[in-house]
């Protein structure tokens, strides 16, 4: 009886988003298991595939029509049964392609690469033989841009040559040269005595081998002891040593020294929270806790101690943070407490480092995983605790395919492992807090800062008053005076601006012309470093025009404020101030986050100036002042979560001040000082904000009172996109309940990105049991249109409406 492998192939398309049956060759019938990667023929090509099941039956009546698996890439499965089940759930729940989910679960280097080459079949074709230069095969890359492509097409049609597609693994191992001593101690002494005094270098090498406690030594260590490559080659030729390449892990923290830390004494509130989480850990219950703790209340220490208890129970743990910028400090704390038991997964690692960290987890050499969103897929097999810090952050939601929220994946995995999930935040997501009030989550609270340290005092400055007084600077008089005061005292300041670049836009003062991106319906941002205009959506760049392209006026100027411009303005006001700027531009290089934060922590700057990435998680004892340069940026966005995000951002950044012995102050500059999100952030009064926001959500019919799904259509043809969204909306009106609300069809707030016109429709519903089936039919209907430049995407519980 044939053994069948059911394989998901590497083609993200609705029509092939299902398992295909392949025969397992006899030599691999006891080898291939679910979760392994294989190469399979698919049409004229070879594709990478993932085995999701092995069976002895197939839907095909004629098994002779089944194709065989071509190659295998794994000795053991790279996807556990849990990951396969999770992938199936994500495919059903979020309408994602299974192949996209599996690829997201694994490091990039495990996704496979594809090669195309030609095989010569007719050796009588002298022109082809000449092109192939006597070889049987020819790489497509070598000829694809040459004048021979037309001839190749003709020869393929004639059957003189055959096209072959081959898939290979991209995985690479880092190796390092090592040497191994091949002589016994007696032989070493005899060889040393046999050498004359002229062979000083070889004598030195033998003496070094005698001193070694181990039989192996890295070649670069030998060279550091004064042994040259020439000497090593010479002693290797004599058979005294063997030189070989040895695999090593790419450890991103190999050069870091982490001082061992000990658990701190918990406050009464911390102890209560700790004991409740530990009780659930011990009982092995899948329960979700919402840990609401004010900034500086010691949530991280609770995380560390509950994870320590998980390890004592023989379990493993996942710790998620929302931003790469937060990872260095969190890694420092975890490595200091748990040492080599910690693995780190985030996108700032190189592809090789990420692969090695993933394999360290898979080999069960690490029991704790710290990382950003995708670390929730870490291949742990015995999870005892999952923690999501700053759980309110939008970065936990993946906006591109495959769409998922790390929180929902965490809840699924916790149910699978029967363990608790802790969602921690000073400003919880409104929907999360609503679940806690209804008992879906259990609410735990840390209402006071550790050691009863006071929250920072917050002063709100009305920028309208500053303008009336003739102050056109980005800094109010109050904020500038406080910055000077901190500089004199040797204390540090954090300044946050929710933009990057030098200015938000460029405008001609004579005719009003504003340069826009040719590919997107968005203005270009001026970056002073290269005197360029950039689009932050598609990456388009253009030089700053010396004259207005519309009216040729020379009165074309930058307007608005970016981080670069703030830095320049501050240096004009305070020439001796030391500034570290953290934004997307300064942190794009590998390791830049950690380097800048370390410099600031070492006191190498008076001011840390940055965008949202500096608003949360940072914990430096010398920060006593936080300035928010314009609190209104997030308010002026067409999104029902705008007020919530503003409150969260202001509360989080305010919490960076006065976290240790020194008292903290905060200055919030705004044109809307009476807005409730700004007023309540002044006192970090989350409960009052929650109550007011819930009233507005109920009035306007948004989550948590309604569930939402966003359908977005993009097309290179404006009319086609408009017609498609209109047809989809009409179909939904016929298929869904009358109580379901449809907002749209309408152009997206940013109507064009990367030369694609964008339209959308928002579905708001309370009970819609057939929604996913209806939306799957929508996707299936428009699959064929993808080739014509049309895409239809669906986002459940969208975090952005842009």
C-alpha positions in Angstrom: 0.0 0.0 0.0 1.5 3.4 -1.0 2.4 5.9 1.7 1.1 9.4 1.0 2.4 12.7 2.2 -0.1 15.6 2.3 1.9 18.7 1.4 1.3 22.5 1.5 3.3 23.9 -1.4 5.1 27.3 -1.5 2.5 29.2 -3.5 0.5 31.8 -1.6 -2.8 31.6 -3.5 -6.3 30.7 -2.6 -6.6 28.1 -5.4 -3.7 26.0 -4.0 -4.2 26.7 -0.3 -4.8 23.1 0.6 -2.7 19.9 1.0 -1.6 18.1 -2.2 -0.9 14.3 -2.1 2.5 13.0 -3.0 4.0 9.5 -3.0 6.7 9.0 -0.4 9.6 7.1 -2.1 10.3 3.8 -0.5 13.7 4.9 0.9 12.0 7.7 2.9 8.8 5.9 4.0 10.1 5.5 7.6 11.7 9.0 7.5 9.2 11.6 6.4 7.0 12.9 9.2 4.5 15.8 9.5 6.3 19.1 10.0 9.2 18.3 7.7 10.2 20.4 4.6 10.4 18.6 1.2 10.9 19.5 -2.4 8.0 18.4 -4.7 7.2 18.7 -8.4 4.4 21.2 -9.0 3.5 21.7 -12.6 6.8 22.4 -14.5 8.6 23.5 -11.3 10.0 22.2 -8.1 8.6 23.8 -5.0 9.4 23.8 -1.3 6.6 22.2 0.7 5.6 21.4 4.3 4.3 17.9 5.1 1.1 18.4 7.2 0.1 14.7 7.4 1.1 11.2 6.4 -1.6 8.7 5.3 -2.1 5.5 3.4 -5.1 6.8 1.4 -5.6 9.4 -1.3 -8.6 11.0 -2.9 -7.2 10.0 -6.3 -8.6 6.7 -7.6 -5.4 6.1 -9.8 -2.4 6.3 -7.5 -0.1 6.0 -10.5 -0.9 9.6 -11.3 0.6 10.7 -8.0 4.0 12.4 -8.2 6.9 11.5 -5.9 8.6 13.7 -3.4 11.9 14.8 -4.9 14.0 15.7 -1.9 13.9 16.2 1.9 15.5 19.0 3.9 15.2 17.9 7.5 16.3 15.1 9.7 13.5 15.8 12.1 10.4 18.0 11.7 10.9 21.8 11.9 7.2 22.3 12.7 5.8 20.6 15.7 2.3 19.1 15.8 1.3 22.2 17.8 2.6 24.5 15.1 0.8 22.6 12.4 -2.5 22.8 14.4 -1.9 26.5 15.1 -1.3 27.2 11.4 -4.6 25.5 10.6 -6.5 27.5 13.2 -4.9 30.8 11.9 -5.8 29.9 8.3 -9.5 29.3 9.3 -9.8 32.2 11.8 -8.0 35.0 9.8 -8.3 33.7 6.3 -4.5 33.5 5.9 -2.7 31.2 3.5 -1.2 28.2 5.2 2.1 28.5 3.5 2.5 32.2 4.6 1.8 31.2 8.2 4.3 28.3 8.2 7.0 30.6 6.7 6.3 33.2 9.4 6.8 30.6 12.1 10.4 29.8 10.8 13.5 31.9 10.2 13.9 33.4 6.8 16.9 31.1 6.0 14.6 28.1 6.2 12.2 29.2 3.5 14.2 27.7 0.6 15.6 29.2 -2.6 14.7 28.3 -6.2 17.0 27.7 -9.1 16.2 27.3 -12.8 18.6 25.6 -15.2 18.6 23.8 -18.6 19.6 20.3 -19.5 21.0 19.6 -23.0 19.1 16.7 -24.6 20.1 16.9 -28.3 23.9 16.9 -28.6 23.5 17.1 -32.4 22.4 20.7 -32.0 25.9 22.3 -32.4 24.7 25.8 -31.6 23.3 24.6 -28.2 26.4 22.5 -27.5 28.5 25.6 -28.1 26.3 27.7 -25.7 26.5 24.9 -23.1 30.3 24.9 -23.5 30.4 21.1 -23.4 28.5 20.9 -20.1 25.2 19.0 -19.7 23.6 21.8 -17.7 23.4 25.6 -18.1 22.3 28.0 -15.3 19.4 30.3 -16.2 21.1 33.3 -14.4 24.1 33.0 -16.8 22.0 33.6 -20.0 18.7 35.4 -19.0 20.0 38.8 -20.0 21.8 37.6 -23.2 20.9 37.5 -26.9 20.4 33.7 -26.6 17.0 33.8 -24.9 15.1 33.6 -28.2 17.2 30.7 -29.3 16.6 28.9 -26.0 12.8 29.3 -26.4 13.1 27.7 -29.9 15.3 24.8 -28.7 12.9 24.1 -25.7 10.0 23.9 -28.1 12.0 21.5 -30.4 12.8 19.3 -27.4 16.6 19.9 -27.8 16.9 21.2 -24.2 14.8 20.8 -21.1 14.0 23.3 -18.4 14.5 22.1 -14.8 13.4 23.8 -11.6 15.2 22.9 -8.4 14.5 24.0 -4.8 17.3 24.2 -2.3 17.6 25.2 1.4 19.1 28.6 2.1 20.3 27.5 5.5 24.0 28.3 6.2 26.1 27.5 9.1 28.8 29.8 10.4 32.2 28.0 10.6 35.5 28.9 12.2 38.9 27.4 11.6 40.2 25.2 14.4 43.2 22.9 14.9 43.3 19.5 16.6 46.4 18.1 18.3 47.2 14.7 16.7 50.1 13.7 19.0 50.3 12.2 22.5 52.2 14.0 25.2 55.2 11.6 24.7 55.1 12.2 20.9 55.0 15.9 21.4 58.1 15.9 23.7 59.9 13.6 21.3 59.1 15.9 18.3 60.2 18.9 20.3 63.5 17.3 21.1 64.1 16.3 17.5 63.8 19.8 16.2 66.9 21.9 15.8 67.4 25.3 17.3 66.7 26.9 13.9 63.1 25.7 13.9 62.1 28.3 16.5 58.5 28.8 15.2 57.8 25.1 15.0 59.2 24.6 18.5 56.9 27.4 19.8 53.9 25.7 18.2 54.8 22.3 19.8 55.3 24.0 23.2 51.9 25.6 22.8 50.3 22.2 22.1 52.0 20.8 25.2 50.4 23.5 27.3 46.9 22.9 26.0 44.4 21.3 28.4 42.1 20.5 25.5 43.0 18.8 22.2 41.4 21.5 20.1 42.1 25.2 19.7 40.7 28.0 17.5 43.2 29.0 14.8 42.8 32.7 15.6 43.7 31.9 19.2 46.9 30.1 18.0 47.7 33.2 15.8 47.2 35.4 18.8 49.9 33.4 20.6 52.3 34.2 17.8 51.8 31.1 15.6 51.6 32.1 11.9 49.5 30.5 9.1 52.8 29.3 7.5 53.8 27.5 10.6 50.4 25.9 11.0 50.5 24.7 7.4 53.9 23.2 8.0 53.0 21.3 11.2 49.8 20.1 9.6 51.8 18.7 6.6 53.9 16.8 9.2 50.7 15.3 10.7 51.2 16.9 14.1 47.9 18.8 13.9 44.7 18.7 11.8 43.2 22.0 10.6 39.4 21.9 10.0 36.3 24.1 9.9 34.0 23.8 12.9 30.4 25.0 13.1 29.7 27.7 15.6 26.6 29.5 16.7 26.2 33.2 15.7 25.5 34.6 19.2 24.4 38.2 18.9 25.4 38.8 22.5 28.7 36.9 22.5 30.6 40.1 23.2 28.3 41.3 26.0 29.1 40.8 29.7 26.0 40.5 31.8 26.4 41.1 35.5 24.5 38.4 37.5 21.4 39.9 39.2 19.4 38.6 42.1 15.7 38.7 42.7 14.5 41.9 44.4 12.3 42.0 47.5 8.7 42.4 46.3 6.3 45.0 47.6 3.0 43.9 49.2 1.2 44.6 45.9 3.8 42.8 43.8 3.8 39.8 46.2 0.0 39.5 45.8 0.2 39.6 42.0 3.1 37.1 42.0 1.3 34.6 44.3 -1.8 34.7 42.2 0.1 34.0 38.9 2.2 31.3 40.6 -1.0 29.6 41.9 -2.3 29.3 38.4 1.1 28.1 37.1 1.2 25.4 39.7 -2.4 24.2 38.9 -1.6 24.2 35.1 -4.6 26.3 34.1 -5.0 28.2 30.9 -6.0 31.6 32.3 -5.4 35.1 31.1 -4.4 37.9 33.5 -4.5 41.6 32.8 -1.8 43.2 34.9 -2.6 46.9 35.2 0.3 48.6 36.9 1.2 52.3 36.8 4.6 53.2 35.2 7.4 52.3 37.5 5.3 49.9 39.6 7.7 47.0 39.1 5.9 44.8 36.5 9.3 43.6 35.1 10.4 42.2 38.4 7.1 40.3 38.7 7.7 38.9 35.2 11.2 37.8 36.1 10.1 36.0 39.3 7.1 34.3 37.8 9.3 33.0 35.0 11.8 31.7 37.6 9.0 29.7 39.1 8.0 28.4 35.7 11.6 27.1 35.3 11.5 25.5 38.8 8.3 23.6 37.6 10.3 22.3 34.6 8.5 24.6 32.2 9.5 27.2 29.6 8.5 30.8 29.1 7.9 33.5 26.3 8.4 37.2 27.0 7.2 39.6 24.3 8.1 43.3 24.0 6.5 45.6 21.5 9.5 47.4 20.1 13.0 46.5 19.0 14.1 49.6 20.9 13.0 48.0 24.1 14.7 44.7 23.5 18.3 45.6 24.5 17.1 46.7 28.1 14.8 43.7 28.4 17.6 41.3 27.2 20.0 42.9 29.7 17.6 42.1 32.5 16.8 38.6 31.5 20.4 37.6 30.6 21.5 39.0 33.9 19.0 37.0 35.8 18.9 33.7 33.7 22.1 33.7 31.7 22.4 31.2 28.8 18.8 30.0 29.3 17.6 33.0 27.4 17.3 33.1 23.6 16.4 36.3 21.7 14.2 36.6 18.6 13.6 39.9 16.8 14.0 41.4 13.3 17.1 43.4 14.2 19.1 40.2 14.3 20.9 39.1 11.1 19.3 36.2 9.2 22.1 33.9 10.5 21.8 35.0 14.1 18.1 34.5 14.0 18.5 31.0 12.6 21.0 30.1 15.3 18.8 31.5 18.1 15.8 29.6 16.7 17.9 26.3 16.5 19.1 26.9 20.1 15.4 26.9 21.2 14.6 23.9 19.0 17.5 22.0 20.6 16.1 22.8 24.0 19.3 24.7 25.0 17.1 27.7 25.9 14.0 27.7 28.1 13.2 31.5 27.9 12.5 33.4 24.7 12.6 37.2 24.7 11.5 39.0 21.6 9.1 41.0 19.5 5.9 39.9 17.9 7.0 36.9 15.9 8.8 35.4 18.9 5.3 34.1 19.9 6.0 31.3 17.4 9.2 30.1 19.2 9.5 26.3 19.0 9.1 25.7 22.7 7.4 22.4 23.6 6.6 22.8 27.3 5.4 26.3 27.8 4.5 27.3 31.4 4.0 31.0 31.1 3.6 33.6 28.3 4.0 37.4 29.1 3.1 40.2 26.8 4.5 43.5 28.0 2.9 46.8 27.0 0.0 44.7 25.7 -1.8 47.7 24.3 0.8 48.3 21.6 -0.4 48.2 18.0 3.0 46.6 17.0 1.7 43.2 18.3 -0.7 43.2 15.3 0.9 42.2 12.0 -0.7 44.4 9.3 0.6 42.4 6.3 -0.1 38.8 5.3 -0.3 36.7 7.2 -2.3 38.9 9.5 -2.4 38.0 13.1 -2.3 39.5 16.6 0.4 38.1 18.9 -2.1 38.2 21.8 -4.5 35.9 20.1 -1.8 33.4 19.1 -0.6 33.5 22.8 -4.0 32.7 24.0 -4.2 29.8 21.6 -0.8 28.4 22.7 -1.7 28.9 26.4 -4.8 26.8 25.9 -2.7 24.1 24.2 -0.2 24.1 27.0 -2.6 24.8 29.8 -0.6 27.7 31.2 -1.3 31.4 32.1 -0.9 34.4 29.9 0.0 37.7 31.6 -0.9 40.9 29.6 0.9 43.8 31.3 0.4 47.6 30.8 0.0 50.9 32.5 -2.5 51.8 29.8 -4.3 48.6 28.8 -6.1 48.3 25.5 -9.7 49.4 26.0 -11.0 46.1 24.7 -8.7 44.2 27.1 -9.8 46.1 30.1 -13.4 45.6 29.1 -12.8 41.8 29.0 -11.2 42.1 32.5 -14.3 44.0 33.8 -16.5 41.2 32.5 -14.4 38.4 34.0 -13.0 37.1 30.7 -9.6 38.1 31.9 -8.6 38.3 35.6 -7.6 41.8 36.6 -4.4 42.2 38.7 -3.3 45.6 39.8 -0.1 47.4 40.9 -1.5 50.9 41.8 1.7 52.3 43.3 5.2 52.9 42.2 7.9 50.7 43.8 9.0 52.2 47.3 6.0 54.6 47.0 8.0 56.9 44.7 5.6 59.6 43.4 4.5 59.8 39.8 6.0 62.7 38.0 4.3 66.1 38.1 2.8 66.9 34.7 2.4 70.5 33.3 0.3 71.1 30.2 1.4 74.1 28.0 -1.0 75.6 25.6 1.0 76.3 22.4 -1.7 78.9 21.3 -0.6 81.0 24.3 3.0 80.7 23.3 2.3 81.9 19.8 0.3 84.9 21.2 3.4 85.8 23.2 5.5 85.8 20.0 7.2 82.5 20.7 7.5 80.6 17.4 10.1 78.2 18.7 9.3 74.5 19.0 10.1 74.9 22.8 7.8 76.7 25.2 9.5 79.0 27.7 8.7 76.6 30.5 10.2 73.5 28.7 13.4 75.3 27.6 14.0 76.6 31.2 13.6 73.1 32.6 16.0 71.7 30.0 18.6 74.3 31.0 18.0 73.4 34.7 18.5 69.7 34.1 21.7 70.3 32.1 23.2 72.4 34.9 22.3 69.7 37.5 23.8 66.9 35.3 20.4 65.2 35.0 18.9 63.9 31.8 15.9 64.8 29.6 13.8 62.8 27.2 12.1 64.8 24.3 9.5 63.1 22.2 8.3 64.2 18.8 6.0 61.8 16.9 7.6 62.4 13.5 10.9 61.8 11.8 12.8 63.7 9.2 13.5 67.4 9.1 10.1 68.9 8.3 6.7 67.4 7.6 6.3 69.0 4.1 7.6 71.6 1.7 5.4 74.4 0.3 5.7 77.3 -2.1 4.7 80.5 -0.3 3.7 82.1 -3.6 1.4 79.6 -5.3 0.8 77.0 -2.5 2.4 74.1 -4.4 3.3 71.1 -2.2 5.5 68.3 -3.7 3.7 65.0 -3.5 4.8 61.4 -4.1 4.2 60.4 -7.7 3.2 56.9 -6.5 1.2 57.7 -3.4 -1.4 60.3 -2.4 0.9 61.7 0.3 3.2 64.7 0.6 6.9 64.2 0.6 9.0 64.7 3.7 12.1 66.8 3.7 15.3 65.1 5.1 18.1 67.6 5.6 21.0 65.1 5.7 21.0 64.5 2.0 18.8 67.5 1.1 16.1 65.1 -0.2 12.4 64.7 -0.3 11.3 61.2 0.7 8.0 59.3 0.7 7.7 57.2 3.9 5.3 54.8 2.2 6.9 53.7 -1.0 10.5 55.0 -0.5 10.4 57.4 -3.5 13.2 60.0 -3.2 13.7 63.3 -5.1 16.1 66.2 -4.6 14.9 69.3 -2.8 13.9 71.7 -5.7 15.7 75.1 -5.6 12.6 76.7 -7.2 8.9 75.9 -7.2 8.3 73.4 -10.0 4.9 75.0 -10.5 5.5 78.8 -10.6 9.4 78.9 -10.5 9.3 81.0 -7.4 12.3 80.8 -5.1 10.1 81.1 -2.0 9.8 77.3 -1.5 10.3 76.4 2.2 10.0 73.6 4.7 7.1 73.6 7.0 6.3 71.5 10.1 8.8 70.0 12.4 10.8 66.7 12.3 13.3 65.2 14.7 16.3 66.5 12.6 14.9 70.0 12.7 14.3 69.9 16.5 17.9 68.7 17.0 19.2 71.7 14.9 16.9 74.2 16.7 17.9 72.9 20.1 21.6 73.2 19.3 21.1 76.8 18.2 19.4 77.6 21.5 21.8 75.6 23.7 25.1 75.2 21.7 26.8 73.0 24.3 23.9 70.6 24.9 24.7 66.9 24.0 21.9 65.2 22.1 21.3 61.6 21.0 18.6 61.4 18.3 16.6 58.1 18.0 14.3 57.7 15.0 14.0 55.4 12.0 16.8 57.2 10.2 19.4 56.9 13.1 18.4 53.3 14.1 18.3 51.6 10.7 21.7 50.0 11.1 22.1 46.7 13.0 22.8 47.3 16.7 22.0 51.0 16.5 19.2 50.9 19.1 21.5 49.3 21.7 24.4 51.5 20.9 22.4 54.7 21.3 20.7 53.6 24.5 23.9 52.4 26.0 25.5 55.8 25.3 22.6 57.6 26.9 22.7 55.3 29.9 26.4 56.0 30.3 25.7 59.7 30.5 27.2 60.6 27.1 24.3 62.9 26.3 22.0 65.3 28.2 19.0 64.7 25.9 17.5 61.7 24.3 15.4 63.0 21.4 13.2 60.6 19.5 9.9 59.4 18.1 7.4 57.0 19.6 10.2 54.3 20.1 11.5 56.2 23.2 8.1 56.5 24.8 8.0 53.2 26.6 10.1 50.6 28.4 13.2 52.8 29.0 14.4 52.8 32.6 17.3 55.2 33.3 17.9 56.6 36.9 19.0 60.0 35.8 16.0 61.0 33.7 14.1 63.7 35.6 12.4 65.6 32.8 10.3 64.4 29.9 9.1 66.9 27.2 6.3 66.1 24.7 6.8 68.6 21.9 3.4 68.2 20.2 0.9 66.0 21.8 -1.7 66.5 19.0 -0.1 64.5 16.3 -1.9 61.2 17.1 -5.2 63.0 17.7 -5.4 64.3 14.1 -5.8 60.9 12.5 -9.0 59.5 11.0 -9.2 56.5 13.4 -11.6 55.7 16.3 -8.5 54.7 18.4 -6.8 58.2 18.0 -7.8 59.4 21.5 -6.8 56.1 23.1 -3.4 56.1 21.4 -2.8 59.7 22.5 -3.6 58.9 26.1 -1.4 55.8 26.1 1.5 57.5 24.4 1.5 60.5 26.8 1.1 58.3 29.9 3.9 55.9 28.8 6.4 58.7 27.9 5.6 60.5 31.1 6.5 57.3 33.0 10.1 57.6 31.9 10.7 60.4 34.4 11.6 60.0 38.1 11.7 56.2 38.1 14.4 56.0 40.7 15.6 58.3 43.5 15.3 61.6 41.7 11.8 63.3 41.3 10.5 63.6 37.8 8.7 66.3 35.8 6.8 66.2 32.5 5.9 69.1 30.2 3.3 68.3 27.5 3.0 70.9 24.7 -0.4 71.0 22.9 -2.8 73.0 20.8 -5.7 71.0 22.5 -5.1 71.4 26.2 -8.7 70.7 27.1 -9.0 67.3 25.2 -9.9 64.6 27.7 -7.1 62.2 26.6 -4.5 64.9 27.3 -6.2 66.1 30.6 -6.4 62.6 32.0 -2.9 61.7 30.9 -1.7 64.5 33.1 -2.7 62.5 36.2 -2.2 59.0 34.6 -5.9 58.4 35.4 -6.6 55.4 33.3 -9.9 54.5 34.9 -11.4 57.9 34.2 -10.1 57.8 30.6 -11.5 54.2 30.2 -15.0 55.2 31.3 -15.1 58.3 29.1 -13.7 56.4 26.1 -16.2 53.5 26.6 -19.1 56.0 26.5 -17.9 57.4 23.2 -17.4 53.9 21.8 -20.9 52.8 22.7 -22.3 56.0 21.2 -20.5 55.5 17.9 -20.7 51.7 17.7 -17.0 50.7 17.9 -15.1 48.0 19.7 -15.6 46.5 22.3 -19.3 47.0 21.6 -18.9 45.9 18.0 -16.5 43.5 16.3 -14.9 44.8 13.1 -13.5 43.6 9.8 -11.9 45.8 7.1 -12.1 44.8 3.5 -9.6 46.7 1.3 -9.3 46.6 -2.5 -6.2 47.9 -4.3 -5.8 48.2 -8.0 -3.6 49.8 -10.6 -6.8 50.7 -12.4 -8.7 53.3 -10.4 -12.1 52.5 -12.0 -11.6 48.7 -11.5 -10.9 49.2 -7.8 -13.9 51.4 -7.4 -16.2 49.0 -9.2 -14.9 46.0 -7.2 -15.4 47.5 -3.7 -18.9 48.5 -4.8 -19.7 45.0 -5.9 -18.3 43.5 -2.7 -20.3 45.9 -0.5 -23.5 45.0 -2.4 -22.8 41.3 -2.0 -22.2 41.7 1.7 -25.5 43.7 2.2 -27.3 40.7 0.7 -25.5 38.0 2.6 -25.1 39.5 6.1 -27.6 40.2 8.9 -29.6 43.4 8.8 -28.1 44.4 12.2 -24.6 44.4 10.7 -23.3 47.8 9.8 -21.3 48.5 6.6 -19.3 51.7 6.4 -18.4 52.2 2.7 -17.5 51.7 0.0 -15.1 54.6 0.2 -11.6 55.5 -0.8 -9.0 54.8 1.9 -7.7 57.8 3.9 -4.5 57.4 1.9 -6.1 56.9 -1.5 -3.0 55.7 -3.4 0.2 54.0 -2.3 2.8 52.6 -4.7 0.7 53.5 -7.7 -2.2 51.4 -6.4 -5.6 53.0 -5.8 -7.1 51.9 -2.5 -10.8 51.5 -1.5 -12.3 50.0 1.6 -15.4 48.9 3.4 -15.6 48.5 7.2 -17.9 45.8 8.6 -19.2 46.3 12.2 -21.1 43.4 13.7 -22.1 41.8 17.0 -23.2 38.3 15.9 -22.3 37.1 12.4 -21.7 33.3 12.5 -21.3 33.0 8.7 -19.0 36.0 8.2 -15.8 34.0 7.5 -17.6 31.8 5.0 -19.0 34.8 3.3 -15.6 36.6 3.2 -13.9 33.4 2.0 -16.3 33.4 -1.0 -15.3 37.0 -1.7 -11.6 36.1 -1.8 -12.3 33.1 -4.0 -14.3 35.2 -6.4 -11.5 37.7 -7.0 -8.5 35.3 -7.0 -8.3 35.3 -10.8 -8.2 39.1 -10.8 -4.8 39.2 -9.0 -3.0 38.8 -12.4 -4.8 41.9 -13.6 -3.4 44.1 -10.8 -6.3 43.7 -8.4 -6.0 42.6 -4.7 -8.6 42.0 -2.1 -7.5 41.7 1.5 -9.4 41.2 4.8 -8.3 42.4 8.2 -10.2 41.3 11.3 -10.1 43.8 14.1 -7.9 46.2 12.2 -5.5 48.4 14.2 -5.2 51.1 11.5 -7.8 52.5 9.1 -5.2 54.3 6.9 
